[in-house]
């Protein structure tokens, strides 16, 4: 037994979650310093807009690639770069806080590589599903689709836990229900855009991916296949 005096008061954050947060923070700090004229000179004021144009996900660009069967790397990379570009400091702040909170919980159960895969693949899935419904606003930026994927992982873990305890498993979906309710309220008050589609799709992808990425996931699948 370890002495209470030698234990940290808080469990450390998973390294991969810290790394993702630092990338978001670093990009946002660069935009902030540039907008204040502290780095980059006069052109730095437009760094955020230029980054959205060059690294944000655009549904129209993907449709063009699909129709012409042309897949330039400069556009494919958008699937991996858009989660780190945000529209405002507040946007980045809320995404970063949720990333730390959900990433800590999921990262205490999942392997480090699995957390990264969950975040990135959920973001990609969210962008692809968004493409099917995108209207006049074709852009997706920010970490929220990936963060909602982590919420999907959190929900899956809670679903398993409630099942093991013999309790009603639908309660695992309380968090996503509350978040969707808040989305609806803010949409009615301030107007909504279609990027919520990417977030909901990210959640769904995260839940499904967690079946395979969670510890023992493949073993549980094999057992069910054998039983059937």
Residue, then its C-alpha position, 0 to 999 in steps of 0.5 A: x500500500x502506498x502512503x497517502x503522503x506520496x500520492x498526487x492529490x489529482x490524477x495526472x492527465x493522459x499525455x495524449x490529451x495534454x498534447x492535443x490541448x497544447x496544440x490547440x492552445x499553441x495555435x490560438x496563442x499564435x492567432x492572438x499574438x498575431x492579431x495584437x501585432x506582437x508577431x508576424x507583422x501587419x499580415x499576421x492580423x489575418x492569420x486566423x482567416x487564412x488558417x480557416x481557408x487553408x486548414x478548415x474542412x470545407x464540404x464543397x471542396x470534398x464534394x469537388x474531390x469526390x466528383x472529379x476523383x482528385x485527392x490532393x494532399x493539401x485538401x485531404x489534410x483538412x480532415x486532420x487539421x480542422x480540429x485545431x483551428x477555431x473561430x474565436x478564443x472563446x470557441x477554443x477555450x470551451x473546446x479545450x476545457x471539454x477536451x481535458x475533462x472528457x479526455x481525462x476520463x476516457x484516457x484513464x481507461x483507453x490506451x493512449x493511441x486509442x484516445x488519439x484515434x477516437x478523437x481524430x476518427x470521430x472528427x473525420x466521421x463528423x465532417x463526412x456526415x456533415x457533408x451530406x447535409x451542409x447547406x450554405x455554410x460549408x465550413x467545419x472548424x474546431x475540436x468539438x466533433x472530436x470532443x463529442x467523439x470522446x463523449x461517445x467514448x465516455x457514454x460507452x464506458x458508462x453504458x458498460x458500467x451500468x450494465x454490469x451494475x444491473x441498472x438501466x443503461x439508457x442513463x448513460x446517454x444523459x450527458x449527450x441529452x443535456x448537451x443537445x438540449x443546450x444546443x437547442x436552447x442556444x440555437x433558438x436564442x442566438x440562431x443555429x448553424x448546421x455544424x451541430x450535425x458534425x458534433x452529433x455524428x462525432x458522438x455516434x462515431x465515438x460510441x461505435x468506435x469505442x466498442x472496438x477501441x476500449x480494452x477487451x473490445x475485440x474479445x467481447x466481440x469475438x465472444x458474442x460471435x461465438x455465442x451466436 
